[in-house]
Amino acid sequence: PQDPGFEEKFYFTPGDLGYKAFDTKFGRIGVLICWDQWYPEAARLTAMQGAEIIFYPTAIGWLPEEKPLLGEQQHCAWETVQRGHAVANGCYVCAVNRVGTEGESEFWGQSFVADYYGQIVAKAPVSDEAILYAELDLDALEDHRRIWPFFRDRRIDSYGGITERWGK
């Protein structure tokens, strides 16, 4: 994004390798970075690669002038969109967020793990660094994907417009 204090558009360009999932001894994972968390397509394409767990390493927080008026809403949006990715893609989502401050930015911490129903099963504190543990049941996830067959029932014939920059 292009946010105050984070002039990322001047340092990074979008990747060109697609969205990937990787087999690990803990399950098949996908990693999407920070800004990717706002886009349902990134989560969907990663889950379609077989990701059972999607990780979002993130550095997001408030600016002092925004926090009193918009802080709660901004945090709610951040958490809700990622919980929605877990539900819509039948996967676990691990949102890893920075704590502390840098310049004017106050990072809101609160890393969390959401299950495939969007329920938060583990959450870190606001201001302290923490290692967050959660037990993830991949067998139950497989059963869930059969019961809620979101991938099977996708309406791919109606998605042509998604490649347009803006709607008509």
N, C-alpha and C positions, 0 to 999 in steps of 0.2 A: 504493500500500500504506500501511499504518499501521505504520511501523517507528520505533524510537527515533532521534531526531534528524531524522526526516522525517515530519512530521505532515501528510502529503499529503491525507488525507481532509478536513482542515479548509480546504484551499486549492483543491482541484480537484474537479470532478464528471466522471463519465464522459461522453464525447462522444456526440452523437446524430445524426451524419451518416453513419454506417456506415463501412465500410472501403473505402478508395479506392486506385486505382492511377493513375499519371500517366505520360504519354509524355514522355520526355526524349530528347535526342540520344544518350544512352548506353543507352537501352532503357526498357522500361516498369517503373517502380518503385512500391513501396509503402513507407510509413513508419508503423511502429508504435512507440509510445513506452513504454519502460521496463517497466512492469507488464504491458503487453500480451504481453511475450515469454513469459509462462508459460502462455498459453492457445492451444491448437491451433486453436480456432475462428477467432481473429483472423488467424492466418497463412493458414489455409485460405480464408477469405473474401477476403482480400487477393489471394492467388494466383488465386482464381477470377475476380477482376477483371482478370486478365491480367498481374499483376506477375511479372516475371522476376527481379527483385532486390528483396528486402525489407530495409530498413534498420531497425535498432533502436537509436536513441540512448538511452543508459542511464547511470545513475549508481548503480552497485551495488558493494558492498564488504563489509568485515568490521567488526564491533565488536570491540574488543580482547579482551573476555572470551570471545568465541565463536571467535576465530581458531585458537587452539591445538587445540581439540577438533573444531571443525566447519568450519574454513576450507577445507580441501581438498575436502571433500564438497560444500560450498556452491558453490564455484567449478565443480566438476565438473558439478553439476546445471545451473548457469547455461549452461555451454558445451554440454552434451549436449542440453538442450531445444531450443536454437536450431539445432543441427546436425540434430536430428530434424525441425524445421520445414522445413529445406532438402530433406531426403530425401522426406518425406511430401508435399511440395507441388511437387517437381521445380523448385526455384528456387535461386538464390544467396541467401545470408543474410549481411548485413554487420552485425555486432554492434559498435557503437561505444560504448566504455565510458570513463568518466572515470578519471583518475589523481590521485594526491595524497591529501590528508586534509582533512577539514572537521569541526570538533568532534572527536568520538570516532571518526568513521567513517574507515576507510582504504579507499579505492577500489582495486580490484584491477587496473585497466587491462586489458591483454591483449585489446584490440579484435581482432577477427578476421573473416576472410571464409571462409565455408564454401561448397563447391560443392554441386550437387544430389545427390551421393553422401554428403554430410555430411563430406567431407574438408576439413580446414583448409588453404587455399591461401595464406594470408598471416596473420601474427599480429604484433601490436605488443608492445612490452615491458611489464613490470609497472608500473614507476614513472616512466617518462619519456614526455612528450608525444611523439607521432609522427604523421606523415601516412602512412597505410597505402595502398599501391597493390596492386592485383591485376588481372590480365588475365582478363576474363570472356568466355567464348565463347558468345554467344547462339545461334549456329547449332547448336552441339553441344547446348545446352540444349533447343532445339526438337526435335532428333532424340531426345534422351533422353525427353522427354515423350511421344513417339510409342511408344517402346519400353517404357516403364513408364507405362502409361495410368491413373494413379491417379484422374484426374478422370473419365474415361469409366466406370470400373468402380466408382465410389462406390455404396454401397447406400442411396440417399436414402430408400427406402421404410422403412428401419429406424431413421431418425434422429429420429423424433418426440419421444422422451424427452429429447433434448438441450436442449430448451427448459424442462425442469423445473429448479427450483432444487436439489432433492436427489432422489436416486433413491427409488423406492417401497420 
